Amino acid sequence: MKKLIYFSAPWCGPCKMFGPVMDRISQSGIPVEKINVDTAPAVAAAYNVRSVPTVVLVNASGNEISRFVGVKPENEVRQLFNQN
């Protein structure tokens, strides 16, 4: 099953704005794994995350399908998940 991996940090202003959007998406049934880049730098490095917020869509095997960096409207995040 595919999922969204949401990379953020507590000091990141845009992440503070985008976090509630990702929470709503998760609560709607779309799988979201939240990664704090400060406490899990190895995971961030494995996905080559250089900026936050970054959202990576992965398939059931953990392979990247798509990604975006920055804040997006909730409907665009849902479209990314549903189209891929």
SULURQUI-V452013 format. One record per run of one state. SS is the DSSP state (h for helix, s for strand, l for the rest). FROM is the first residue (numbers start at 1). LEN is the number of residues. If there is no record, write none. Layout:
BEGIN
[[SS	FROM	LEN] [SS	FROM	LEN]]
END
This chain:
BEGIN
[[l	1	2] [s	3	6] [l	9	4] [h	13	15] [l	28	4] [s	32	5] [l	37	4] [h	41	6] [l	47	7] [s	54	5] [l	59	5] [s	64	6] [l	70	4] [h	74	10] [l	84	1]]
END
